[in-house]
Amino acid sequence: MSHRGLHRFAWGTALAVLLGTAACGDDSSGVGEDAGTDPVRDDAGQPDGSTSLEPDAGLPPEDPYADEVVLFLPGDFAGFGQDRFPDVVLGPPSGLGPDNGSLDVLSLGRGGIIELRFTDIAVVDGPGVDLLVFENTFRVAGGAATYSERGIVSVSDDGVTWYPFPCATTDAAGGYPGCAGVATVQANPANGVSATDPAVAGGDGFDLATVGLKRAQYVRIVDAGNNRYGGTSGGFDLDAVAVVNGVSLRSGTP
């Protein structure tokens, strides 16, 4: 997308050193108003009059990935991926298939929070899945079960009012319905698998209709707090987020 950057990066008090060990393995503060940014408009959360809510001609966005990290509050046992932050979570996913978890990720740590923003394309409520969230889940050897580190996903159109997706963080038998960090990831620029096609991309899909929202420019992911933790690679490991159904926010673009 047009710009990638970091608006605000709040370090957890438990972090003193950034360590690079292999990663694999509530909802708290809202988005603050940062110096130098425009205040929230009175009509925040409402679509601009010049912007259609229909997905663009049925085609995936040219650059469907998040542009900015608005907030990062790492929890205990975070650290992995911070040497490549924020770019590590702003590009396409680096899926390695069902049997391997990518190391191109950022560990959130126990209860860690990250908020990302799309600046030139918004997620809209279209047919089926509207947004994909990619972790580095992999299949446990010798079976169909996966090693899952759950995250709770919320969306917002103004960065102030958030709509959380229901997430059953302890329902292992049911496959942790509604959570991110459950499905393995196939999409990778190197293998040509599309990151915006839920049928092949892998990752966990979210439909805005579930939370009654028509459009979203912000995505928040919160580590579930009941994953396995240790070292500097604990908790939910974010690889990427991708728009499936999107609409351009650029003035004059149909």
N, C-alpha and C positions, 0 to 999 in steps of 0.2 A: 504494500500500500504506500501512500504518499510520504509518510513520515513514521519513523519508529523512535520512541524515546521513553524516558522515565520521568513521570511527574513527581512522584514521591516514593522514597524508599526508607521505611522505618525499620531499623535493626532491632531484633529481640535482645533483651538484656543478657540472655544466656550465651550469645554469640560473641566470642572474642577473637577467634581465628577462623579464617575460611579454609576448610580442608577439602581435598578432592579425593574421596574414596568412592568406590563403585556404588551406584545407586540402584536399588530395586526395592530394594526391599527384598455462645457459638456465634454464630454470626455475631461479631462485635462491632468495632467502630465503623461509622459511615465514612463516606469520602469527604475529606475536608476541602475547603476552598483554598487553593494554592495561590500564593502571590504571583501576579503576572498573568493569571488566567481570568477569563471573563466570568462574572458571577452567573449563577443559575438564572435563566430567564423566567419570567412569570409563567410562561407557557411551557416550561420544561416538562418533558414527558409526553407532550402532544406532538404529532408529526407536523413538520413544516408544510405550509399550504402548497408549496411547489414540488413536494416529494410524494410520489405514489407509494402505496403500501403493497403493490403487486410485485412479486419477484420479477427481476429484469428478464423479460422475454424467455423465461424458462431456462436460461443459461446460468451456469455457476459464475460467481464474480471472478474477475481477472485475478485479483489478489484477495483471497478470502480470509486472511489471517489478521490477528489483532495487531494494532499499530503501536500501542503504548501500554506500559504498566503504570497504573495510577496509584496503586498501593501494594506494598509487600510487607507483611508482618510475619516473619518466620517464627516458628515455634521451636521448642527444644528438639534437638537431634536434626536440625536443618543444617545446611552448609554446602551440600553438594550442588554444583551448578552455578554457584554465585560468582565464580570467576568468569563466567560467560553471560552474566546477567546484564541487561534485560533481553539481549538478542536470543538467548536460548529458548525463550517461550514465545517469541514473536514470529518465527518463521513456520514453515510447513512441518508436519510430523516426520519423525525419522523411524518409522515402524520397521521392525525386523521379523515380523511374522509371529505366529502363535507360540513358538518355542523360545523366543529370546526377547528380552526387554532392552530398549534403547537406553544409552547413557547420555543422550542429548536432552537432558531434562533438568528441572529445578526441583529440589526437595523442599516441601513446605514445612516439614517438622510437625510435631504434635500440635494440632489445633491451628496450624499456620494458615494465613489468609493471603490471597492474591486477587487483585482486581485489574482487569484489562479493559481497554477501550478500542473500539473500531471508529476511525475518524472519517473514512470516505465511503464505507459501506456499512449499512445497518442490517441486523438480522430481522427478518419479518416472518410473520406467521403465514406460511405457505403450506403446500401439501406435505404431510408427514413430518419427518425430522427437519428441523430448521437450523440446528447448531450441533456440531460434533466437538467433543472434548477428548483429547488423547493423553493417556498416561503411558506407563511402560509395563503394563500387565503382560504376564507370560503364563503359558500353560505349565502346570506341574508335571514333571516327568512321569510317564506311565499312565496318564489319565486325562480326562477331559476338564478337570477342575483347573481353575486359574489362581495364580497368586495375586490377590486383589488388595489394593490399598485405596480405600474409598475416599471420595471427596463429595461435598455437598455443593451443588451448583445453584447460583441465583443469577437473575438477569435484571437489568434496569435500562430505561431509556434516557434517564437524566443523571444517573450516578448518585441519586439521593434516595429514591424509593425503590426498594428491592423486592423481587418476587422469587422466593426459593422454591425449587422443585422438591417434592417429597422424596426422601431418600431413606430407605430401610437399611441403615448401616450395619445391623446385626443379623439380617436375614440371609445367612449363607446358603441355606437350603433353597431359598427362592431366587438366588442369584443377585442379591442386593438391589432390588428394583429401584429405579429412580436415581441411582448413584453414578458418579463418574469413577473411573479407575477399575472397571470391571472387565471390559472387553479388551482383547488383544488388538494390536495395531498392525495393519498391513501397508498403509499408505506411506510412500517414501518417494522423494523426487528421483531417486536412483532406479526405482523399479517401475516407474510410470503409473503406479496405482493412484487413482484420483483421491484426494483428501476431501472432496466435496460430494462424493457418491456414497451414501450410507450403505449401499449394497455390497461394496467392496472395500471401503476404507478402513473398516474396523473402528475402534473408539466407541464412545458412548454417545447416543443421540438424544437430543432434547427438542421437544415440540413446544413452542410458545403458547399454544392453545391450552396446554396443561395448567399454566398459571394465569391464563386470561389476558396475556399481553400481546399487542399487535406488532410492536417494534421494540428492539433493544440495541443499544450501542455499547453497553457495558456487561461484562461477565465477571462474576465473583466465584471463586472456588475456595472452600474452607475444608481443611483436612478434618476427617470425621472424628479424630481424637481417640479412636479405638483400633487403630492399625498396629502393626509391629514397629517398634522404634529401637534405634541403636546407632551408634556412630554419628556420622553427619549426613546420613542418607535416609532418615526416618520419614515415615508418613507418605502422603500423596506426592507423586513425582510428576509434575506437569511437563508435557512435551509440547503441545500446541492446542489451539482452538481454531475451528474453521467454520465459516458461514456456509450453510447449504442453500437456504433460501434468503436472498439478500436484495437490497435496493440501494442504488447509488445515492450518496449524500452530496455529490458534487453538483454545484449549480449549473443548470443547463443540460445535465446529462439525463437522457430519457430512462 
